[in-house]
Amino acid sequence: MKAIWFIGNIETTLLLHLYLKEADEVVFLDHGRWSPEVYSYLREAEEFFGFSAKRLDVEAVPPESLKDWCLYLRREFLLPYLEGGGFTVVYEPLREARPLGQRVEERFPLEGMGDYEIWLNIRKRGLPFCPLYLKGFKRVSCAPRGGGEGGEDFSSRLSSMGYL
């Protein structure tokens, strides 16, 4: 069995377009701290691509020193869930990540693609994407406190918009 991990970023959009037909399930780890735009995009993607995500409510209380929410969510919630459910492959919307050595094969098919190439594919195919990008965000991170790439402070931006 194969799964796609839904994070809500542009990589997720392209993974859904390219691999949804191969996947048995789309998994969304809901820690309750996503911005409203990510939840809205999940509903829009479900309608557009014609799937119903498996929503896992997770009690994500990482250590204060945590710098990588995506790694934490993968290690503590995603991979154990998939292993327990008999999944053998997961397509992940992360670039530059490494497999954690679990029984589920982690595939990162967009590794090596730049933002320009991903956006080009999304625009060319008329695919939906998270509206945070329209508000100036360069990245949609795994969690509001996870921080953005390229020095973008995700939590400060969300706080200034009244979300945190």
C-alpha positions, -999 to +999 in steps of 0.1 A: +000+000+000+011+035-008+004+069+009+010+106+003+018+129+032-002+161+030+015+191+044-002+218+023+029+232+006+035+235-032+053+202-031+022+185-017+002+200-047+026+185-072+027+151-054-011+149-055-011+157-092+017+132-100+011+103-076-025+103-063-035+075-087-008+053-071-018+061-035-042+043-014-044+071+012-035+107+017-025+113+053-029+147+071-013+149+106-036+174+124-018+189+154-044+216+157-019+245+150-021+248+112-032+282+099-068+284+086-054+286+051-039+251+053-072+236+065-090+255+037-065+242+012-069+207+024-107+209+017-100+225-017-074+199-027-098+171-016-125+185-039-102+193-068-083+160-068-112+138-056-098+122-025-107+122+012-077+126+035-071+104+065-069+130+093-049+119+122-053+140+154-019+141+169-008+154+203+023+171+191+042+185+220+078+186+209+107+198+230+112+236+231+146+231+213+130+214+183+140+230+150+126+205+126+088+199+129+087+179+098+113+154+111+095+152+144+061+146+128+076+120+104+094+101+131+068+102+159+035+100+140+036+095+102+059+065+099+045+046+130+010+051+116+019+038+082+039+008+096+009-002+117-014+001+087+006-021+064+018+007+041+050+000+022+057+033+005+050+070+014+055+099-010+067+129+010+065+165+000+099+173+015+130+181-004+165+174+010+151+150+036+166+116+042+148+083+050+146+074+086+153+038+081+119+025+089+100-004+073+081+020+051+100+031+020+101+069+020+102+085-014+111+121-021+103+124-058+106+162-059+142+162-046+164+182-068+135+203-081+136+240-074+107+263-065+106+277-100+101+243-116+074+233-090+055+266-095+058+262-133+042+228-131+014+241-108+006+271-130+009+251-163-017+226-150-039+250-132-035+232-099-048+247-066-023+257-039-024+270-003-035+307-002-006+315+023+016+318-008-007+346-021-001+364+012+036+365+006+048+333+023+077+316+005+071+284+024+044+266+041+060+247+070+049+216+089+038+237+118+035+274+126+063+273+151+085+253+127+099+284+109+102+290+072+130+283+049+154+311+038+152+330+071+114+335+070+100+335+105+067+316+100+054+321+135+060+359+135+042+363+102+012+343+114+011+362+147+011+395+128-019+382+109-037+374+141-034+336+140-012+329+170 
